[in-house]
Amino acid sequence: MTPGRGLLQWRSSSWSPSATGRRSSAPPEPASPRRSPTPLLVVALAIALAAVAVAVAGVSSVLRPADASDATAASAAREVSELDRTLRKALVAADAETVGWVLAPTFELVDPSGERQTRREYLRAVSSRSLDYEAFDPTTPVEVRVSGEVAVVTYESQLQVAAGSTRLRHRAWHTHVYERADGRWRQVWSQATAVGGFPPGS
């Protein structure tokens, strides 16, 4: 209810006709002039409008970075997925130079047997073909999850590997961890878990 209007309505109701149809003999009081909003009310409205404007601006500023972040993560996921595919091809080709380019200096591997290898040990085995990847084919979609400067790749594959006189063919689940440093992604951790146990048929 605005100031003045309620007062006028209340006063007009006090001058309703009597039961005899006559009006009261008392002269009507002059209606109070319509008052403009008080300075306090104006200030309160201004503060409320300013708060709404700030809230709207805040929502916009939150949504824009979130959208940009999603787009950046999607781009990073594509980049890491392609890098992991490059690594698989290089392993099959025994291209130790490309494998070394993908692997970070701190890289470590846990193979299906549970053996842990350093980057140096792994590259030596790949380049000498003492660990020979004859086939390395994903059998499930390659999933990539990106969070900031870290990406995790997971998928199942069909592997065919020769190690000396031993040739193994088996399925395995892979978890690869990538980190972004100096503007590019490199793999820092790899773990393969054999499906059905290792060695196959054991």
TAURHU-V958414 format. One record per residue. N is the residue number from 1. RES is the residue in three letters. PHI is phi as a letter, one per 20 degrees, with the letter a starting at -180 (none if undefined). NEAR is the number of other C-alpha atoms within 8 Angstrom. Layout:
((N & RES & PHI & NEAR) (N & RES & PHI & NEAR))
This chain:
((1 & MET & none & 4) (2 & THR & e & 5) (3 & PRO & f & 9) (4 & GLY & n & 10) (5 & ARG & f & 9) (6 & GLY & f & 9) (7 & LEU & f & 8) (8 & LEU & f & 10) (9 & GLN & f & 8) (10 & TRP & f & 8) (11 & ARG & f & 8) (12 & SER & f & 8) (13 & SER & f & 7) (14 & SER & f & 6) (15 & TRP & d & 9) (16 & SER & f & 7) (17 & PRO & f & 9) (18 & SER & e & 8) (19 & ALA & f & 5) (20 & THR & e & 5) (21 & GLY & n & 6) (22 & ARG & e & 7) (23 & ARG & e & 8) (24 & SER & f & 8) (25 & SER & f & 4) (26 & ALA & f & 4) (27 & PRO & f & 5) (28 & PRO & f & 5) (29 & GLU & f & 4) (30 & PRO & f & 4) (31 & ALA & f & 5) (32 & SER & f & 6) (33 & PRO & f & 5) (34 & ARG & f & 7) (35 & ARG & e & 6) (36 & SER & f & 4) (37 & PRO & g & 7) (38 & THR & f & 6) (39 & PRO & g & 6) (40 & LEU & f & 6) (41 & LEU & f & 8) (42 & VAL & f & 9) (43 & VAL & f & 8) (44 & ALA & f & 8) (45 & LEU & f & 8) (46 & ALA & f & 8) (47 & ILE & f & 8) (48 & ALA & f & 8) (49 & LEU & f & 8) (50 & ALA & f & 8) (51 & ALA & f & 8) (52 & VAL & f & 8) (53 & ALA & f & 8) (54 & VAL & f & 8) (55 & ALA & f & 8) (56 & VAL & f & 8) (57 & ALA & f & 8) (58 & GLY & f & 8) (59 & VAL & f & 8) (60 & SER & f & 8) (61 & SER & f & 8) (62 & VAL & f & 8) (63 & LEU & f & 8) (64 & ARG & f & 8) (65 & PRO & f & 8) (66 & ALA & f & 8) (67 & ASP & f & 8) (68 & ALA & f & 8) (69 & SER & f & 8) (70 & ASP & f & 8) (71 & ALA & f & 8) (72 & THR & f & 8) (73 & ALA & f & 11) (74 & ALA & f & 8) (75 & SER & f & 8) (76 & ALA & f & 9) (77 & ALA & f & 12) (78 & ARG & f & 8) (79 & GLU & f & 8) (80 & VAL & f & 12) (81 & SER & f & 12) (82 & GLU & f & 8) (83 & LEU & f & 9) (84 & ASP & f & 8) (85 & ARG & f & 8) (86 & THR & f & 8) (87 & LEU & f & 11) (88 & ARG & f & 9) (89 & LYS & f & 9) (90 & ALA & f & 12) (91 & LEU & f & 13) (92 & VAL & f & 12) (93 & ALA & e & 7) (94 & ALA & l & 11) (95 & ASP & e & 11) (96 & ALA & f & 11) (97 & GLU & f & 6) (98 & THR & f & 9) (99 & VAL & g & 12) (100 & GLY & f & 9) (101 & TRP & f & 8) (102 & VAL & f & 11) (103 & LEU & e & 11) (104 & ALA & f & 11) (105 & PRO & g & 6) (106 & THR & e & 7) (107 & PHE & g & 12) (108 & GLU & c & 11) (109 & LEU & c & 12) (110 & VAL & d & 12) (111 & ASP & e & 10) (112 & PRO & g & 11) (113 & SER & e & 7) (114 & GLY & n & 6) (115 & GLU & f & 7) (116 & ARG & d & 8) (117 & GLN & c & 9) (118 & THR & e & 10) (119 & ARG & g & 13) (120 & ARG & f & 6) (121 & GLU & f & 8) (122 & TYR & f & 10) (123 & LEU & f & 11) (124 & ARG & f & 8) (125 & ALA & f & 10) (126 & VAL & f & 14) (127 & SER & f & 10) (128 & SER & e & 7) (129 & ARG & m & 9) (130 & SER & f & 10) (131 & LEU & c & 11) (132 & ASP & d & 12) (133 & TYR & e & 13) (134 & GLU & e & 9) (135 & ALA & b & 9) (136 & PHE & b & 12) (137 & ASP & c & 7) (138 & PRO & f & 10) (139 & THR & d & 8) (140 & THR & c & 7) (141 & PRO & g & 6) (142 & VAL & e & 9) (143 & GLU & d & 8) (144 & VAL & c & 11) (145 & ARG & d & 8) (146 & VAL & d & 11) (147 & SER & c & 7) (148 & GLY & m & 6) (149 & GLU & e & 8) (150 & VAL & c & 10) (151 & ALA & c & 14) (152 & VAL & d & 11) (153 & VAL & d & 14) (154 & THR & c & 11) (155 & TYR & a & 13) (156 & GLU & d & 11) (157 & SER & c & 13) (158 & GLN & d & 13) (159 & LEU & d & 14) (160 & GLN & c & 12) (161 & VAL & c & 12) (162 & ALA & d & 13) (163 & ALA & c & 10) (164 & GLY & m & 7) (165 & SER & e & 5) (166 & THR & e & 6) (167 & ARG & d & 9) (168 & LEU & c & 10) (169 & ARG & c & 9) (170 & HIS & a & 10) (171 & ARG & e & 10) (172 & ALA & b & 13) (173 & TRP & e & 12) (174 & HIS & d & 13) (175 & THR & c & 12) (176 & HIS & d & 12) (177 & VAL & d & 12) (178 & TYR & d & 14) (179 & GLU & c & 11) (180 & ARG & e & 10) (181 & ALA & b & 8) (182 & ASP & l & 4) (183 & GLY & n & 5) (184 & ARG & b & 6) (185 & TRP & e & 10) (186 & ARG & b & 12) (187 & GLN & e & 13) (188 & VAL & d & 14) (189 & TRP & b & 11) (190 & SER & b & 13) (191 & GLN & c & 11) (192 & ALA & d & 11) (193 & THR & d & 9) (194 & ALA & f & 12) (195 & VAL & e & 9) (196 & GLY & n & 6) (197 & GLY & n & 8) (198 & PHE & c & 10) (199 & PRO & f & 7) (200 & PRO & g & 10) (201 & GLY & n & 6) (202 & SER & e & 5))
